[in-house]
Amino acid sequence: MTISPVDFASLLCSRLCHDLLSPVGALNNGLELLADETDPAMRQRCMELLSDSARTSANKLKFFRLAFGAAGGFGETVDPREARAAIEGLLSDAKRTTLGWLVEADALPKAAVKAMLNLTLIANEALVRGGTLDIGAEEEDGRLEIVVRIAGPRIILDPELRRMLTEGAAADGVTSRLAAAFMVHTLVAEGGGQVLVSDQGEGVMIFGATMAAPAG
């Protein structure tokens, strides 16, 4: 499946705007309430809501900067601790998913970090009632392996998302909802690898990606 760079950039912008609309809208509503509120207790509550919305907006922007943007500038590698901090911020907003981090490398290729973050985004959304999300990455025999494992009481993954991840195709083509999955498939395919999605019984699913490790 092919899509022009301009069209894909537009889809990513649409996805980002969709995810930021709620917290930014809450900021606007909170400011309007604060302007009209005179009760000290209610004003304090408004300030707490504003603080929560501002933190959520900042966390989402930090995550999307790494997942969709330049990811740490124009260097070839990214410190995994940046990725972990961005993921922790994303998960902290809903407070329903526990992160397990199994990445020991000091640096990872930028493409691998982007694939990891977008897999995490998709996996977290599949955990509709929360649960655990474990992320691992290691290099072995010239290959870089990324694994995202989720476990929870209810997991729902749209079949079109699964197909886009593993095949790079979908019935209606690439849409803003499928942009993250298309990015993962493209990055991994360009790295000479593949993406797998495996159901591991009730309430467990594994997303895996393999890519060629950078030389040297």
Buried (B, 14 or more C-beta within 10 A) or exposed (E): EEBEEEEBEBBBEBBBEEBBEEBBEBBEBBEEBBEEBEEEEEEEBBEEBBEBBBBBBEBBBBBBBBBBEEBBEEEEBBBBEBBBBBBEBBBEBEEEBEBEBEBEBEBBBBBBBBBBBBBBBBBBBBBBEBBBBBBBBBBEEEBBBBBBBBBBEEBEBBEBBBBBBBEBBBEEEBBBBBBBBBBBBBBBEEBEBBBBBEEEEEBBBBBBBBBBBBEE
